[in-house]
Amino acid sequence: MERNERERQMSPAERRRRMEAKKRRQKERARKKRIRMLILIGMGAAAIALIGLIIFGIVKLVSGSGSSEITSKSGTFVIAIDPGHGGEDIGRSNGETVEKNVTMDICTKLETMLEGQGYQVIMIREDDSRMSKEDRLQKANESQADLLVSIHGGYSEDSSASGAVSYYDKDDKQSKYLSEMIQEALVKESGASDGGSQEGNFNIVSDTEMPAVLVEVGYLSNDGDASSLADDTYQNNIAKGIAKGIIKSLKES
Ligand SMILES: [Zn+2]
């Protein structure tokens, strides 16, 4: 009763002020409630995202290593080998050691080793003739090979640079895996300085339709590398390393 008494005594202006104050408090409470709801929804979404990420991580971890292995389209693995340069295009040279010959020597040895293991081999360049990039790509893609390995020599203005490097296209995880397997086995078999497995920007690895790796087997600008590359035993060890790396990257059924 007292309250009603007081309200009756209030002026209309006072009553309006009180009503407005009450509305403001209600609005403020509603606003705070909305914020609490938004925070809750946000936390829920973050929790769901986190759980999703964890599941994704576990699935990747479980399926991870196997999915980078190379599978065969036909049952028998078909391996394309590309000896760099040829004909008038001799590549780099160091004295008597010429890149187009080194690449052909190593590829021929590699061909023999892989065929001996029961794989089908396609030589992209078969003799000492010049071949354009386009012809190499066309032959590689038409071959329907399961993978391709291109062989080159390296070159640097710095004559002390030496060793072997394997290059792959950054967008292909099978190529990356193949590159890592080749590089590891090549260094182990030949004792070459390890230039690592790296992303590289070459047509023969980026424009081919199969997993592909370009191996620079040694620097022709380095006298030590060049004399090794001219040596038959060393070429054999390089070829053996590359063959082992290729075979390790295959998913045999
Ligand atoms: Zn080259």
Residues whose N, C-alpha, C, O or C-beta is under 5 A from the ligand:
A	BS01	ZN	G84 G91 H152 G153
